Amino acid sequence: MVIQISPCLENELRRVASQRAQALDDIVAEAVRQYLDAAAITEVTPEDITATQEALLGELDDQPEWDHEKESASDEAR
């Protein structure tokens, strides 16, 4: 995986690595891990999912009925 960062952020990561006497790779790995942990959805309940689905159904009233068989045939043709 490649993550592009600004030169300013790169310099800050290098400074932190130097201060902590740690390898830059270790600092970056820890920063990415913390970011992913913070971004993860961890407290979703079945009720949350149901409420979201019900809210979305109201927005889909004007949509034609989904034809699963037609979609499957389209996928197989690819």
KAQUI-V691833 format. One record per residue. N is the residue number from 1. RES is the residue in one letter. OMEGA is omega in radians with two decimals (none if undefined). D_LAST is the distance of its C-alpha to the last C-alpha in Angstrom with 1 decimal. Layout:
{{N/RES/OMEGA/D_LAST} {N/RES/OMEGA/D_LAST}}
This chain:
{{1/M/3.11/28.6} {2/V/3.09/30.4} {3/I/3.11/32.3} {4/Q/3.12/34.1} {5/I/3.14/37.5} {6/S/3.07/40.3} {7/P/3.13/43.2} {8/C/3.13/45.4} {9/L/3.09/43.4} {10/E/3.12/43.3} {11/N/3.13/47.1} {12/E/3.11/47.6} {13/L/3.11/45.6} {14/R/3.12/47.6} {15/R/3.13/50.8} {16/V/3.12/49.9} {17/A/3.13/49.1} {18/S/3.14/52.4} {19/Q/-3.10/54.4} {20/R/-3.07/52.9} {21/A/3.11/53.2} {22/Q/3.08/49.6} {23/A/3.12/46.9} {24/L/3.13/44.7} {25/D/3.14/41.6} {26/D/3.11/43.1} {27/I/-3.14/43.9} {28/V/3.13/40.3} {29/A/3.13/38.8} {30/E/3.12/41.2} {31/A/3.12/40.4} {32/V/3.12/36.7} {33/R/3.13/37.3} {34/Q/3.11/39.6} {35/Y/-3.12/37.2} {36/L/3.08/34.4} {37/D/-3.13/36.9} {38/A/-3.09/38.1} {39/A/-3.08/34.6} {40/A/3.03/33.5} {41/I/-3.04/33.6} {42/T/-3.05/36.0} {43/E/3.11/37.7} {44/V/3.13/35.1} {45/T/3.06/36.4} {46/P/3.11/34.8} {47/E/3.09/36.8} {48/D/-3.12/35.3} {49/I/3.12/31.8} {50/T/-3.14/33.0} {51/A/3.12/34.8} {52/T/3.12/31.8} {53/Q/3.13/29.6} {54/E/3.11/32.4} {55/A/-3.14/32.8} {56/L/3.13/29.2} {57/L/3.11/29.3} {58/G/3.13/32.1} {59/E/-3.07/29.9} {60/L/-3.09/27.1} {61/D/-3.09/29.4} {62/D/-3.09/28.3} {63/Q/3.08/24.6} {64/P/3.12/23.1} {65/E/-3.13/22.5} {66/W/-3.14/19.1} {67/D/-3.09/17.3} {68/H/-3.11/15.8} {69/E/3.12/14.6} {70/K/3.12/12.9} {71/E/3.13/11.1} {72/S/3.14/10.2} {73/A/3.10/8.9} {74/S/3.12/6.7} {75/D/-3.12/5.4} {76/E/-3.13/5.4} {77/A/-3.12/3.8} {78/R/none/0.0}}
